[in-house]
Amino acid sequence: MFDHFYRFEQRFHWIEGEKDEHTGLRSRYRLNMRIPLNNSSMQDKTYYLDARGEIFLPHDDEIQELHTSRMQFGVILGYRRNVKWRYFISGYFDTGWNTLDDTRTVNRYILEFTARAMF
């Protein structure tokens, strides 16, 4: 199963030492692939694996931020208990560019555990 989304964002930035805030526009696009592991489809008591990639692109050259333009790749191992409850572990690799001098400056590894309930 594939899903994707596109979001157009207006972001607000407060920079230490400056009186005014900065705003900027950014697009982000994510493509996700979900693979059920122990069932043929997503249903109750299903383990699943997600592979995703997301790109963030600024529309303003004046954004004074290091992480405005970046790419993120991730893998998620999850368990759908039922319609209301999901548990998953997410691992991401995140790389970014400094928009001021157009150099790669950020590499991060992110690990998250999430319990999600929908009521």
Protein Blocks (a to p, Z undefined) as FASTA:
>chain_A
ZZddddddddddddehiabdcddddddddddddddfkbcbdcehiacddddddddddfbf
kbccfklpccdddddddddfblmbccdddddddddddfklopafbdcddddddddddZZ
